[in-house]
């Protein structure tokens, strides 16, 4: 498998050096693996810190900046960051107003962020936490106890970031994050297996002409395998799986997310089918975001995330944001 890298051991450090060269609004500590918005800490503002294994870019480092994350902690590929990274990040962004940790529900992430929270609090930093567990496909996967954290992470990071930017206190920002997570559900589909730099070949076998319904962002198994389906059929299956669990009574924001290896031409076509299904089910769509945001390296496939919103959450979504991967309104 051909990969645009030097050696597997330096993939993350090389990527961080590239980010540092491109985005002057970020302070990138390559050695300690922490990405921080350059103006942090912002006086009176709650800090927002997230992180996870690399390989899901632009999550999380691509979402550091005004209106979203204050800092991100990238781990090795598909591996949780360590508590020292999170403690450094919290210290770098704490203005005295406290820091919110946003944690995807994977065992290593949960354990390490919990340990970091204790260490940071010992150093006098007030910590809040939001656990993201939006994936309806499976429960208790290879990497989790309970549901996996996937596309809703973007919604939680965006809306808590907007609330923090507006000066909301930590308790309020944390409550918004938990409400967003409770209002969002996701379902993913793999058309090909993922290739990690360390292995250099697909990490699981997905025969030609088959797809995996309900795949995880590390290539974890989903609900079932089927013969290849059309975009229309996949949208019917994925959206119905989300709606059966979410059961929204109001409008939703839709994220049609690429897993890293699917071109936008296909994603936009799939988005048309997602809108068709939502229209047929009587679900109003307030906003739609399309692109590669929560990826799995080179995996071909997609995920659908729906987040039910009221006026407050929609206002937080529309609030200005300026990051490497998400920007509007500034």
C-alpha positions in Angstrom: 0.0 0.0 0.0 1.5 3.4 -1.0 1.4 6.1 1.7 2.6 9.7 1.6 4.7 9.4 4.7 8.4 9.2 5.8 8.2 6.4 8.4 5.3 5.3 10.5 7.0 6.3 13.7 7.0 10.1 12.8 3.6 10.4 11.1 1.9 12.4 13.9 4.9 14.6 14.6 5.3 15.3 10.8 1.7 16.3 10.6 1.9 18.6 13.5 4.9 20.3 12.0 2.9 20.8 8.9 0.0 22.4 10.9 2.4 24.7 12.6 3.8 25.9 9.2 0.3 26.6 7.8 -1.8 28.1 10.6 -0.3 31.1 12.4 -3.3 31.2 14.7 -2.2 28.0 16.4 0.6 27.2 18.8 1.7 23.7 18.0 3.9 21.9 20.6 5.2 19.0 18.5 7.2 17.4 21.2 4.5 17.4 23.8 1.7 16.8 21.3 -0.6 19.8 22.2 -2.3 22.2 19.7 -3.5 25.5 21.3 -5.1 28.6 19.9 -2.4 31.2 20.0 -4.3 33.8 22.1 -5.0 31.3 24.9 -5.9 31.7 27.7 -8.6 34.3 26.9 -9.5 36.3 30.0 -12.8 35.2 31.6 -13.4 32.5 29.0 -14.0 28.8 29.7 -11.3 26.7 28.0 -12.5 23.8 25.7 -10.1 20.8 25.4 -10.6 17.7 23.4 -8.4 15.0 21.8 -8.1 11.5 20.7 -6.1 9.2 18.5 -4.7 10.7 15.3 -6.1 9.4 12.0 -9.5 11.1 12.3 -8.4 14.5 10.9 -9.5 17.3 11.0 -10.8 16.0 14.3 -9.5 17.4 16.7 -6.6 19.7 15.9 -8.4 21.1 12.9 -11.2 22.5 15.2 -8.9 24.6 17.4 -9.6 28.3 17.2 -12.0 31.1 18.0 -15.6 29.7 18.4 -14.6 26.1 18.9 -11.8 24.3 20.8 -9.2 26.1 22.8 -6.8 23.1 22.6 -6.5 19.6 21.2 -4.4 16.6 22.3 -3.5 14.3 19.4 -2.5 10.7 20.3 -0.7 8.2 18.1 -2.8 6.8 15.3 -6.0 5.3 16.7 -4.5 5.6 20.2 -5.6 7.8 23.1 -3.5 10.7 24.1 -1.9 10.5 27.5 -3.0 12.4 30.6 0.2 14.6 30.6 -1.0 16.0 27.2 -4.4 16.9 28.6 -3.0 18.5 31.8 -0.7 20.6 29.7 -3.6 21.6 27.4 -5.8 22.5 30.4 -3.0 24.6 32.0 -2.4 26.4 28.7 -6.0 27.5 28.2 -7.3 28.0 31.8 -8.0 31.7 32.5 -9.5 30.9 35.9 -13.0 30.3 34.5 -12.4 26.5 34.2 -11.9 24.0 31.4 -14.3 21.6 29.8 -13.0 18.2 28.6 -14.9 16.7 25.6 -14.3 13.0 25.5 -15.3 10.4 22.9 -16.5 7.2 24.4 -13.5 4.9 23.9 -12.0 3.2 26.9 -8.5 4.6 26.6 -9.8 8.2 26.1 -12.2 7.9 29.0 -9.6 6.6 31.4 -6.9 9.0 30.4 -9.2 12.1 30.5 -10.5 11.0 33.9 -7.0 10.8 35.2 -6.1 14.1 33.6 -9.1 15.8 35.2 -8.0 14.6 38.7 -4.4 15.9 38.1 -5.6 19.2 36.7 -8.0 19.7 39.6 -5.1 19.0 42.0 -3.3 21.9 40.3 -6.3 24.2 40.9 -8.0 24.0 37.5 -11.8 23.5 37.6 -12.8 20.8 35.2 -16.1 19.9 33.5 -16.6 16.9 31.3 -18.8 15.8 28.4 -18.8 12.3 27.1 -19.8 11.8 23.5 -21.6 8.5 22.7 -23.8 9.0 19.7 -23.2 6.0 17.5 -26.4 3.9 17.3 -24.9 1.1 15.3 -23.7 -1.1 18.1 -23.3 -1.2 21.9 -20.2 -2.4 23.7 -17.8 -2.5 20.7 -14.1 -3.6 20.7 -13.1 -0.2 22.0 -16.0 0.8 24.2 -18.3 0.1 27.1 -21.5 1.5 25.7 -21.9 3.5 22.4 -19.0 4.9 20.5 -18.3 8.6 20.1 -18.3 9.7 16.5 -19.8 12.5 14.4 -21.6 14.2 17.2 -18.2 15.2 18.6 -18.2 18.0 16.0 -21.6 19.3 17.2 -20.5 19.2 20.8 -17.2 21.0 20.1 -18.9 23.7 18.0 -21.7 24.5 20.3 -19.8 24.4 23.5 -17.1 26.5 21.8 -19.7 29.1 20.8 -21.1 29.2 24.3 -17.7 29.6 25.9 -16.8 32.3 23.4 -19.9 34.2 24.4 -18.8 34.2 28.1 -21.0 31.4 29.5 -19.8 29.9 32.8 -18.4 26.4 32.9 -21.5 24.8 34.4 -23.6 26.3 31.5 -21.1 25.2 28.8 -21.0 21.7 30.2 -24.8 21.5 30.3 -25.0 22.6 26.7 -22.5 19.9 25.7 -24.4 17.2 27.4 -27.6 18.4 25.8 -26.1 18.4 22.4 -24.8 14.9 22.8 -28.2 13.7 24.0 -29.8 15.3 21.0 -27.5 13.7 18.4 -27.1 10.2 16.8 -24.8 8.8 14.1 -24.5 5.8 11.8 -21.5 5.0 9.6 -21.0 2.8 6.6 -17.6 1.4 5.2 -17.1 0.7 1.5 -13.4 -0.2 2.1 -11.1 -1.2 5.0 -8.8 1.3 6.7 -5.0 1.2 6.3 -2.9 2.3 9.2 0.7 3.6 8.7 2.1 1.0 11.1 0.5 -2.0 9.3 0.7 -0.6 5.8 -2.2 -2.8 4.6 -5.9 -3.0 5.3 -6.7 -3.7 9.0 -9.6 -6.0 8.2 -11.0 -7.9 5.2 -13.9 -6.4 3.3 -14.3 -8.4 0.1 -14.9 -6.6 -3.2 -18.6 -6.0 -3.8 -19.5 -5.9 0.0 -19.9 -3.1 2.5 -20.1 -2.9 6.3 -23.2 -1.2 7.9 -22.5 0.5 11.2 -18.7 0.6 11.0 -16.7 2.4 13.7 -14.1 5.1 13.0 -11.2 2.7 13.9 -12.6 0.0 11.5 -14.5 -1.8 14.3 -17.2 -4.1 13.0 -20.7 -2.8 12.5 -24.2 -4.4 12.5 -23.8 -6.5 9.3 -22.2 -7.0 5.9 -24.2 -6.8 2.7 -23.6 -6.9 -1.0 -22.9 -3.4 -2.3 -25.9 -1.1 -2.2 -26.8 2.1 -4.0 -26.5 5.5 -2.5 -30.3 5.6 -2.2 -30.4 2.3 -0.4 -27.6 3.2 2.0 -29.3 6.5 2.9 -32.6 4.7 3.6 -30.8 2.3 6.0 -28.5 4.8 7.7 -31.1 7.6 8.2 -33.8 5.2 9.4 -31.3 3.7 11.9 -30.6 7.2 13.3 -34.3 8.2 13.3 -35.5 5.0 15.0 -33.2 6.0 18.0 -33.3 9.8 18.0 -37.1 10.2 17.2 -36.8 14.0 16.7 -39.9 16.2 17.1 -38.2 19.3 15.8 -35.7 20.3 13.1 -32.2 18.8 12.8 -28.8 19.8 11.7 -27.4 17.0 9.4 -23.8 16.1 9.1 -22.9 14.0 6.0 -19.4 13.0 6.8 -16.8 11.3 4.6 -14.6 8.7 6.2 -11.5 9.9 4.4 -11.5 8.1 1.1 -14.8 9.1 -0.6 -14.8 12.1 -3.0 -17.1 15.0 -2.5 -18.9 14.2 -5.8 -20.2 11.0 -4.1 -20.8 12.7 -0.7 -23.0 15.4 -2.3 -25.0 12.8 -4.2 -25.4 10.9 -0.9 -26.5 14.1 0.8 -29.3 14.5 -1.7 -30.5 11.0 -0.7 -30.3 11.8 3.0 -32.4 14.9 2.4 -34.9 12.8 0.4 -35.3 10.3 3.3 -35.6 13.0 5.9 -38.3 14.7 3.8 -40.2 11.5 3.4 -40.1 11.0 7.2 -41.3 14.5 7.9 -38.1 15.7 9.5 -37.2 19.4 8.8 -33.5 20.1 8.1 -32.3 23.4 9.5 -28.7 23.2 8.3 -26.5 20.6 6.5 -22.7 20.2 6.7 -21.0 18.0 4.1 -17.3 16.9 4.0 -14.6 14.9 5.6 -14.6 15.9 9.3 -14.5 12.8 11.4 -12.4 10.4 9.3 -10.7 7.0 9.4 -7.5 7.6 7.4 -8.2 6.3 3.9 -11.4 4.4 4.5 -14.0 4.8 1.8 -17.5 5.4 3.3 -19.6 7.9 5.0 -21.6 8.6 8.2 -24.8 10.5 8.9 -25.2 12.5 12.1 -28.4 14.2 13.0 -28.7 16.7 15.9 -32.1 17.9 16.9 -31.9 21.7 17.6 -34.0 24.4 19.2 -33.4 28.2 18.8 -30.6 28.2 21.3 -28.6 25.3 19.8 -29.2 26.6 16.2 -27.9 30.0 17.3 -24.8 28.4 18.8 -24.3 26.4 15.6 -24.5 29.6 13.5 -22.2 31.6 15.8 -18.9 32.6 14.2 -16.0 30.1 14.1 -12.5 30.3 12.7 -10.5 27.1 12.7 -8.5 25.2 10.1 -11.4 23.0 9.1 -14.5 24.9 10.0 -15.0 28.7 9.6 -17.9 31.0 9.0 -19.3 34.3 10.2 -16.1 36.1 11.2 
